[in-house]
Each structure stands twice: as C-alpha cells, then as structure tokens.
Amino acid sequence: MKRIIKLIIFLSIVMVILPVVGLIVFNKPETEQVLVNTETENIYTVPETIKVRDNERVYNIAVKDYVISAVMATMPVSFHEEALKAQAAAIHTTVIRETVKNAERDFDIDSGFMKTFTEARGRAFYTDGYEAAYEKIAAAVDETLPYVIMYESEPIAAAFFSCSAGLTENTDIPYLKSVESYETDSRTAVTFTEAEMKARIETELDIAFGEIEILERSEAKTVIKMKIGSQTLTGQTFKNILNLKSAAFYISEDNGIYTITTLGQGSFIGMSQYGAEAMAQSGSSWQEIIEHYYTNVKIIKVRARNFEVTTD
C-alpha cells in the first residue's frame, strides 16, 4: 500500500523528493528577516527568473509570470482571493523546490512539468474576461511571492488537486498527511456496457475480463487494490484505463450495464482546490488554508529573496 501511494504521488505531481541536508534556523525580528548564520556558506537563492526547457529550447521567464500563468491554468478565477493566494503560494514553492533540486541542470523546469497558459491561450480561454482574470490572479501572486512554504530544511512539494471525497490521502511524506476537506460533495456517474468494459480492460491490460471486486480502500475512499477476474491491479490503473476523475469509485452492475460512480477529482494528495475555496468562503486566510492542508509546515517570508540553510 505504501508503494502504491508513493507511485500516485510521483504521477500526480511529477517530482522526486530530494532532501536538502541541514536545519533552517530563523531569526524573525520586526522586519521578518529570514535568519542568517554568517558562518555557513549553504545559501539557497530564491530566483526572480527561471529557465524553462521547451523541447530543445531553453528560455528565461520571470518567476512571477510563470506562477501567474500556472494559476490561470489550474484554478478557476471565480474562486475567492484567499484560495487563489493559497494556489499561488503552492505553485511558487514548488517552482522554488525545483530550482533547488535541479541546481546542476542547465534548466530548472520542463515545459510539461505543470499546466500553464501562454498569453494567447489565456486570452482564448477567458475571452473578454482575460484582463480582469489576469489582474485578480496577479494580485494574488504579488501578495504571496515573498513567501516559501517550508518543512524543516526544504521547500515542500506542494501537491494539489481539484476536490476530494471529504478527506485527503495519507502518504509517507510528513507534510502530506490525511486531513479533513470541506468541499461540497462531488460525484460523477458513467456507464459502460459489458462489451465496452471487456474491450477496454482486455486491450489495455492484456488480461481476461471477469468479475470485478474491490479488495482495499483507503480512508480517503480511494481504491488501493482491486481484482478483475484473476488479475489484481490498483485503483489508479483502473482509473487511468477508463479515464475516471479519481480513484475513489464505486462499481455496480445491472443486466450487463456497469455504472461507475466517482467521488471528487484528482489525486486527493495535498491541497484540495475546492476545499481551499470552501475555507476561503468561510473566512480562512491563505496562510490558514496552507497550514491546514500541509502538515507542520512554516510559511517563511524571504528577505532579499534568499535564505540560508545551516548544518548546525
């Protein structure tokens, strides 16, 4: 089960955890200066620009512009400002994590790492509302850009997804633990004939179709293990084959018609976007949203856009 959860994390956020050795010590007087131990040379700069690889081309883009384009592409602009700020902080932190992790590479992020909008794509998506959408999202990014979400000595892998079934998924990563999520119940039902189901399963898995049985489910309601005929597989594999919205699904069969009811959407790991929106609508700040979904993290204000990591 732990290996399956780790695989889901890898597929959903496309990143490898690479710890930064050492312990951060912070000194936060009234100016919110991030601590500085002058004896250490382990300094990690929070860049203002990043290098993005697009096929064989590497180009520079301002971190602010990248975060704006990613928020525009990943969260509805109609959401509350505090939810948008939480999304911006999560994306910014993930970008910074990638620059730290890939310091020896000639680029920081691959163009396929995270969904983003070019200006042309944004204008096509938002049409006449583009300018207002850009202004609202840029304001959220401006407020959160001076901050990085940290767990112990490293920026976190700030995973996020659309909406859960009431709980986020539990993982072995210390800040990605199961927490309650407050979004409105979301479920989708799709139907398949037995012939359609058989064709999908046998084509994709190269196994004989047979009786479907759920063997193990997490507390977040995602299917961990299931069985089709004599073959055991993960809920994530089944989700991918049928293009379901999540691995939290229930299956019923009546006269050769299979109905699959899916709860929520996405990986259920990290911050729920619709949960963040529910919290924001109830009066929570973006900091409270972040601290709810990412366990035992600290939101650090970066002074002069760099911080130091000490080794004692």
C-alpha positions as CSV (number, residue, x, y, z in Angstrom):
1,M,0.0,0.0,0.0
2,K,2.8,2.4,0.8
3,R,4.4,1.7,-2.6
4,I,1.2,2.5,-4.3
5,I,0.7,5.8,-2.5
6,K,4.3,6.8,-3.4
7,L,3.6,5.9,-7.1
8,I,0.5,8.1,-7.1
9,I,2.5,11.0,-5.7
10,F,5.1,10.6,-8.4
11,L,2.4,10.5,-11.2
12,S,0.3,13.3,-9.8
13,I,3.0,15.9,-9.1
14,V,5.8,14.7,-11.3
15,M,8.6,15.3,-8.9
16,V,11.2,13.4,-6.9
17,I,11.8,14.2,-3.3
18,L,15.4,15.3,-2.8
19,P,16.1,16.4,0.8
20,V,18.3,19.3,1.5
21,V,20.7,18.4,4.2
22,G,20.7,20.7,7.3
23,L,18.5,22.6,9.6
24,I,17.0,26.0,8.9
25,V,17.2,28.4,11.8
26,F,15.1,31.5,11.5
27,N,15.5,34.9,13.1
28,K,12.3,36.9,12.6
29,P,12.5,40.4,14.2
30,E,10.0,43.1,13.2
31,T,11.5,43.3,9.7
32,E,10.8,39.5,9.2
33,Q,14.4,38.9,8.2
34,V,15.0,35.2,7.5
35,L,17.8,34.1,9.7
36,V,21.1,34.4,8.8
37,N,24.0,32.3,10.1
38,T,27.1,34.1,8.8
39,E,29.3,31.1,9.5
40,T,27.6,28.9,6.8
41,E,28.1,29.0,3.1
42,N,25.0,26.9,2.3
43,I,22.9,29.7,0.7
44,Y,19.9,29.0,-1.5
45,T,18.8,31.9,-3.6
46,V,15.1,32.3,-4.4
47,P,15.4,33.4,-8.0
48,E,13.4,36.0,-9.8
49,T,13.7,34.2,-13.1
50,I,13.8,30.5,-14.1
51,K,15.0,28.6,-17.1
52,V,12.2,26.5,-18.8
53,R,13.0,23.8,-21.3
54,D,10.6,23.5,-24.2
55,N,11.8,20.6,-26.4
56,E,15.4,21.6,-27.3
57,R,15.0,25.3,-26.5
58,V,15.7,26.8,-23.0
59,Y,14.2,30.2,-22.3
60,N,14.1,32.5,-19.3
61,I,10.8,33.6,-17.7
62,A,10.2,35.7,-14.6
63,V,9.0,33.5,-11.7
64,K,6.1,35.9,-11.2
65,D,5.0,35.4,-14.8
66,Y,5.3,31.6,-14.6
67,V,3.3,31.5,-11.4
68,I,0.5,33.7,-12.8
69,S,0.3,31.6,-16.0
70,A,0.1,28.4,-13.8
71,V,-2.6,29.7,-11.5
72,M,-4.6,30.9,-14.5
73,A,-4.4,27.4,-16.0
74,T,-5.1,25.4,-12.8
75,M,-7.7,27.2,-10.7
76,P,-11.0,28.9,-11.6
77,V,-10.6,32.7,-11.5
78,S,-14.0,32.9,-9.9
79,F,-12.6,31.5,-6.7
80,H,-12.1,33.6,-3.6
81,E,-8.9,35.7,-3.5
82,E,-7.6,33.7,-0.5
83,A,-8.0,30.4,-2.3
84,L,-6.1,31.9,-5.3
85,K,-3.4,33.1,-3.0
86,A,-3.0,29.6,-1.5
87,Q,-2.8,28.2,-5.0
88,A,-0.1,30.8,-5.9
89,A,1.9,30.0,-2.8
90,A,1.8,26.3,-3.5
91,I,2.9,26.8,-7.1
92,H,5.6,29.3,-6.2
93,T,7.0,27.0,-3.5
94,T,7.0,24.0,-6.0
95,V,8.9,26.1,-8.5
96,I,11.5,27.1,-5.9
97,R,11.9,23.5,-4.9
98,E,12.6,22.5,-8.5
99,T,15.3,25.2,-8.8
100,V,17.0,23.9,-5.6
101,K,16.7,20.3,-6.7
102,N,17.9,20.9,-10.2
103,A,20.7,23.4,-9.5
104,E,23.2,21.4,-11.5
105,R,21.0,21.2,-14.6
106,D,21.0,23.7,-17.5
107,F,17.3,24.3,-16.9
108,D,15.0,24.5,-13.9
109,I,11.7,23.2,-15.2
110,D,10.5,21.3,-18.2
111,S,7.6,22.9,-20.1
112,G,5.4,19.9,-19.3
113,F,6.1,20.0,-15.6
114,M,3.0,22.0,-14.8
115,K,0.0,23.2,-16.8
116,T,0.4,26.8,-17.7
117,F,-1.3,29.3,-20.1
118,T,0.6,31.4,-22.6
119,E,-1.0,34.8,-23.1
120,A,-2.6,33.7,-26.3
121,R,-4.1,30.6,-24.6
122,G,-5.2,32.6,-21.7
123,R,-7.0,35.1,-23.9
124,A,-8.7,32.3,-25.8
125,F,-9.8,30.7,-22.6
126,Y,-11.0,33.8,-20.7
127,T,-12.1,35.8,-23.9
128,D,-13.4,39.2,-22.8
129,G,-12.7,38.4,-19.2
130,Y,-9.0,38.0,-19.7
131,E,-7.8,41.4,-18.4
132,A,-9.9,41.1,-15.2
133,A,-8.8,37.5,-14.6
134,Y,-5.1,38.4,-15.1
135,E,-5.5,41.4,-12.7
136,K,-7.1,39.3,-10.0
137,I,-4.6,36.5,-10.2
138,A,-1.6,38.8,-10.5
139,A,-2.7,40.5,-7.2
140,A,-2.8,37.1,-5.5
141,V,0.6,36.2,-6.8
142,D,2.1,39.6,-5.8
143,E,0.9,39.0,-2.2
144,T,2.3,35.5,-1.9
145,L,5.5,35.8,-4.0
146,P,7.7,36.9,-1.0
147,Y,6.9,33.6,0.8
148,V,8.0,30.0,0.6
149,I,6.3,27.0,2.3
150,M,8.9,25.1,4.2
151,Y,9.1,21.7,6.0
152,E,12.2,21.6,8.2
153,S,15.0,22.4,5.8
154,E,13.4,22.4,2.4
155,P,10.7,23.9,0.3
156,I,7.8,21.4,0.1
157,A,6.5,19.5,-2.9
158,A,3.2,21.4,-2.7
159,A,0.9,18.9,-4.3
160,F,-2.7,20.0,-5.1
161,F,-5.7,18.5,-6.8
162,S,-9.3,19.5,-7.6
163,C,-11.6,18.1,-5.0
164,S,-11.8,15.2,-2.5
165,A,-14.5,13.0,-1.0
166,G,-14.1,14.6,2.4
167,L,-10.5,13.5,3.3
168,T,-7.2,14.0,1.6
169,E,-5.0,11.0,1.1
170,N,-2.4,9.9,3.6
171,T,1.2,9.4,2.4
172,D,4.6,8.6,3.9
173,I,5.7,12.2,3.3
174,P,5.5,14.0,6.6
175,Y,3.7,17.1,5.4
176,L,1.3,15.3,3.0
177,K,-1.0,13.7,5.6
178,S,-4.7,13.0,5.6
179,V,-6.8,15.9,6.7
180,E,-10.5,16.8,6.6
181,S,-11.5,18.7,3.5
182,Y,-14.6,20.8,3.4
183,E,-15.7,21.0,-0.2
184,T,-19.3,20.2,-1.4
185,D,-19.8,16.6,-2.3
186,S,-18.9,16.0,-5.9
187,R,-19.6,12.8,-7.8
188,T,-19.8,11.7,-11.4
189,A,-21.5,8.6,-12.8
190,V,-20.5,7.0,-16.1
191,T,-21.9,3.8,-17.6
192,F,-20.3,1.1,-19.8
193,T,-21.9,-2.0,-21.4
194,E,-20.2,-5.3,-20.6
195,A,-18.8,-5.3,-24.1
196,E,-17.3,-1.9,-23.7
197,M,-15.8,-2.7,-20.3
198,K,-14.4,-6.0,-21.6
199,A,-12.8,-4.3,-24.6
200,R,-11.2,-1.6,-22.5
201,I,-9.8,-4.0,-19.9
202,E,-8.5,-6.7,-22.2
203,T,-7.0,-4.2,-24.7
204,E,-5.2,-2.1,-22.0
205,L,-4.2,-4.8,-19.6
206,D,-4.0,-7.9,-21.8
207,I,-5.9,-9.9,-19.3
208,A,-9.2,-11.9,-19.5
209,F,-12.2,-9.9,-18.3
210,G,-14.1,-11.3,-15.3
211,E,-15.8,-10.4,-12.1
212,I,-14.8,-7.0,-10.6
213,E,-14.1,-6.9,-6.9
214,I,-12.7,-4.0,-4.7
215,L,-10.2,-5.5,-2.3
216,E,-8.8,-2.5,-0.4
217,R,-9.8,1.1,0.0
218,S,-8.1,4.0,1.8
219,E,-9.8,6.2,4.5
220,A,-10.0,8.9,1.8
221,K,-12.1,6.4,-0.2
222,T,-9.6,5.8,-3.0
223,V,-9.3,2.2,-4.2
224,I,-5.9,0.8,-3.3
225,K,-6.3,-2.7,-4.7
226,M,-9.0,-4.4,-6.8
227,K,-9.4,-7.6,-8.8
228,I,-10.7,-8.3,-12.3
229,G,-11.1,-12.0,-12.9
230,S,-7.9,-13.4,-11.6
231,Q,-5.8,-10.3,-12.1
232,T,-5.0,-7.9,-9.2
233,L,-4.5,-4.2,-10.1
234,T,-4.5,-0.8,-8.4
235,G,-7.4,1.6,-8.4
236,Q,-5.1,4.2,-10.1
237,T,-4.6,1.8,-13.0
238,F,-8.3,1.2,-13.4
239,K,-8.9,5.0,-13.2
240,N,-6.4,5.6,-16.0
241,I,-7.9,2.9,-18.3
242,L,-11.4,4.3,-18.1
243,N,-10.3,7.9,-17.8
244,L,-12.2,8.4,-14.5
245,K,-11.9,11.6,-12.5
246,S,-10.4,9.9,-9.4
247,A,-9.5,6.6,-8.0
248,A,-12.3,6.9,-5.4
249,F,-15.0,5.0,-7.3
250,Y,-17.8,2.5,-6.7
251,I,-18.9,0.0,-9.3
252,S,-22.4,-1.6,-9.7
253,E,-23.7,-3.9,-12.4
254,D,-27.2,-4.4,-13.6
255,N,-28.2,-6.6,-16.6
256,G,-24.8,-6.1,-18.3
257,I,-24.6,-2.4,-17.7
258,Y,-21.8,-1.2,-15.4
259,T,-22.2,2.1,-13.5
260,I,-19.1,3.6,-12.1
261,T,-19.7,6.4,-9.6
262,T,-16.6,8.5,-9.0
263,L,-16.1,10.8,-6.0
264,G,-14.1,14.0,-6.2
265,Q,-11.4,14.7,-8.8
266,G,-7.7,14.2,-8.9
267,S,-5.1,12.5,-6.7
268,F,-6.5,13.5,-3.2
269,I,-2.9,14.3,-2.2
270,G,-2.1,17.7,-0.7
271,M,-4.3,20.8,-1.1
272,S,-7.9,20.4,-2.4
273,Q,-8.6,23.4,-4.5
274,Y,-12.4,23.2,-3.9
275,G,-11.6,22.6,-0.2
276,A,-9.4,25.8,-0.2
277,E,-12.3,27.7,-1.8
278,A,-14.7,26.4,0.9
279,M,-12.3,27.5,3.6
280,A,-11.8,30.9,2.0
281,Q,-15.5,31.5,1.7
282,S,-15.8,30.7,5.4
283,G,-13.2,33.3,6.3
284,S,-9.9,31.5,6.3
285,S,-6.8,33.3,5.1
286,W,-4.5,31.7,2.6
287,Q,-2.0,31.0,5.3
288,E,-4.6,29.1,7.3
289,I,-5.5,27.1,4.2
290,I,-1.9,26.2,3.6
291,E,-1.3,25.2,7.2
292,H,-4.4,23.1,7.1
293,Y,-3.6,21.0,4.0
294,Y,0.2,20.8,4.6
295,T,1.0,19.3,8.0
296,N,3.5,21.1,10.3
297,V,4.8,23.5,7.6
298,K,6.1,27.0,8.1
299,I,5.4,29.9,5.8
300,I,8.6,31.8,5.6
301,K,8.9,35.4,4.3
302,V,12.1,35.7,2.3
303,R,14.2,38.8,2.8
304,A,16.1,39.9,-0.2
305,R,14.8,36.8,-1.9
306,N,17.3,34.4,-0.4
307,F,17.5,32.2,2.7
308,E,20.2,30.2,4.3
309,V,20.3,26.6,5.4
310,T,22.7,25.7,8.2
311,T,24.2,22.4,9.2
312,D,24.4,23.3,12.8
